[in-house]
Amino acid sequence: MVDRSEQITVFGAMRNEGPFIVEWVCWYRMLGFEVLIATNDCTDHSVALLDRLAEEGWLTHITHAPEERQPPKQSAHRVGLAHPLMRDADWAMVCDVDEFLVLHEGDGTIQSYLEGRDTHVAGICFSWMCFGAGGWKRYHDGLVHRQFRRRGPESQRVNMPFKSLFKTPARYRRLNAHAPSGFDGDRTLPENRWIDGAGRPIQKFVDTDQPIHHLSPDQITHASAQMNHYVIRSEESFDIKRGKPSASALKDRYTDQFYRARNRNGFKDITAYKYAESFDLIHAAAMALPDVARLHHLCCADYVVTLCAHRGVDHRTDERWIKHMDAASAG
């Protein structure tokens, strides 16, 4: 059982993710999380948007400055772990702006999900469910979790990575993209075991305290929850990632092979739609906050500028940029 008064924090590291911020923040607030976001070196309006939401009490925004040749996420994870919202949390999760946790058990909140499970564990792993472009060629402002409804098979190997909900983050020396490491206790004790979404123990967390990035193929499960991963989005959005070093390891991750493996669209999946009523209420409330809609549209316009620059065209002739600048002016 879980105490409803327990603090459950989600931490995300972002840079120039302005168009997608409001949706992501609303999603995790809807699920019952406290939201902590770290940014670095943003050149769009996302810092102003995050600060505005922070002023309204919707999230906590911190900044960090990666050292030269340091992967930005390493720097973000360091300042994230040091923050009271993480150090004092009873449970925590680290995930990105393109990852949406969908719970299949409980009333739709993380508290209800935990109430129905054995919580005498150190962590719970949620398998990825990778979604493809679903026929979307160009970026259009909209709710990511509703625009992209096509995915590959549940058991495909790209779903071996996971994101985790883990207990007492202060007991770890380091946050990582998928699970923390440097645990201060005895990993062999029953109360310190890690389990998957089906409740099965994961031996990797007993055998090593090094960062763990994925499970084995037979451990992929979406029985009680799935972590929807919209890593492709539209073809245009993915194209600007090509050749850029990843924030996790500064490696060339976004290759043609990466795209082919994840852009699989054989199955329709609208499990995220079950949150429609509750999500729409919280999203409307966020967009009605003073200056939030204007800043959102400026972020979208900034993104279109980036997309156009990548293609070598003038953004001022792009109908999307014109639309968002008009909306920002009206707001």
Summary of the structure (lengths in Angstrom):
residues: 331
radius of gyration: 19.3
end to end distance: 45.4
largest distance: 62.1
contacts: 1074
relative contact order: 0.17
helix: 39%
strand: 19%
